[in-house]
Amino acid sequence: MPLDLATLRPDTRQFLARRAQGEGLLIDGQWVASASGQTFATTDPATGTELGRIAAAGASDVDAAVGAARAAQAGWAATVPVERSRILWKIADLIEANIDELAELETLDQGKPLFVGRWAEIPGAVNQFRFFAGQAMTIEGNTIESSINYQPAGKQMRSWTTREAVGVVAAIVPWNSPLVLTAMKLAPALAAGCTLVLKPAEDTSLSALRLAELMMEAGLPAGVLNVVTGLGGETGAALASHKDVDKIAFTGSTATGRAVLDAAKTNFKRVTLELGGKSPSIIMPDADLAQAIPGVANAIYFNSGQVCIAGSRLYVHRSVHDEVVEGVAQYAKGLKLGHGLQADTQMGPVVSLRHAERVEGFLERARSQGATMLAGGERTGEAGTFITPTLVVDVKPDMEIVREEVFGPVLVAQAFDDVEEVIAAANDSEYGLAASVWTEGLSNAHRMSSAIKAGTVWINCHAMYDPALAIGGVKQSGWGRDSGKQAMDNYLEWKTVCAVV
């Protein structure tokens, strides 16, 4: 049954009328159509209902956006830190004031249950802007007592460092948690004095466009933020390879990350990459199972498994394996699937029919290799975009379903016997984004968090986020860190000054 757009919030309908009619590029403070006039559809993934049409930016639009960011960069970098801080804080206030509209847009565009955006992700975006509003006033260099001793007689050497904005940043963000992941790029870059061209994911552009409106309302000068919507192969590629972009901040798949790296070679852009994951959740024999079972289930079924740090590999000590697996299977079977705008929905669709078919392909191949689905394993829904929460057993370490990122509500479970075995299994992956260890033992907690090769290790929890905590991966899960004070390093260059005085 198609979505009845008349049932949406009035402000949501007004936004769709304003921005989903093809004039959705923000360039130098003005909203414009693409130079070609081309658009693409944005749809509700649960029903397939078209919500509107979004401008498809071409190379000339990208060039105009980058030019605007370049022209605005020196002025924005020269803005005193307290003023940049004030604007970032105002952006946070406006997001908070419009949180119900933004949450509805996220659900319409991405499919997630309304409560996920309203109570978790969009407050996370608010906190990103507030945290980096403070960081804007902490940028500092150092004075250095150097050992240079060949200055002219009667003179002294003075040396110091400063930190300066990198320049123009291309922020390319994914579709799984659009608003908070966009905030994780924009807030530190703006705090550092950079200007930006934002490329939202083609499947989920709506909340980014509404955020851009709010940022302009907050007083952000024209050209400091520019938004180019469009397809990754055209708009994203033109932006990533543009020779007047100084840095790329990308979150997405490892495969696309490789393409971004290749594009960055045009002028040796600085690059940070937050990429794929196949994160392990490990349940030790002494774990509090009443906490661990729903914990590892939420680690994979939250947001339909479309989370880069999703706990998609479950390792359970053999002594508690059957109890845990049965508990997770029952949890999965009890989840209520439905449209994200329905109040009782616990899990929505995946982002698109294309992605649902991709996930289904993983499941079909796993079955053909001998895997068993203890729960779920089906594609369903009127638009074919729901994947039932799935638990897979009878797998081997070399199977595709164990090794590759599915990016859906699909958990693979395996038993282990000792600590060294499970550490080796956890590290037997091309990825190294995150992990969780469930144990009441202090020694195991310390030992395993140190031995597991991952950017983040959680103990007795999973997916705990805070803007003060750095996020990122090792191995093929990326370079650099988002969030935390470390994120400012992405957008600042060191300059050394030596003076004979």
Secondary structure, DSSP 8 states (H G I E B T S, - for coil): ----GGGS-HHHHHHHHHHSBS--EEETTEEE--TT--EEEEE-TTT--EEEEEE---HHHHHHHHHHHHHHHHHHHHS-HHHHHHHHHHHHHHHHHTHHHHHHHHHHHH---HHHIIIIIHHHHHHHHHHHHHHTT-----EE------S-TT--EEEEEEEEE--EEEEE--SSSHHHHHHHHHHHHHHHT-EEEEE--TT--HHHHHHHHHHHHTT--TTTEEE--S-IIIIIHHHHT-TT--EEEEES-HHHHHHHHHHHTTTT-EEEEE----EEEEE-TTS-HHHHHHHHHHHHHGGGG--TT-EEEEEEETTTHHHHHHHHHHHHHH--B--TTSTT-SB---S-HHHHHHHHHHHHHHHHTT-EEEE---EESTTS-EE--EEEES--TTSHHHHS---SSEEEEEEE-SHHHHHHHHH-SSEESEEEEE-S-HHHHHHHHHHS-SSEEEES-S----TTS-B--EETTEES-BSTGGGGGGGEEEEEEEEE-
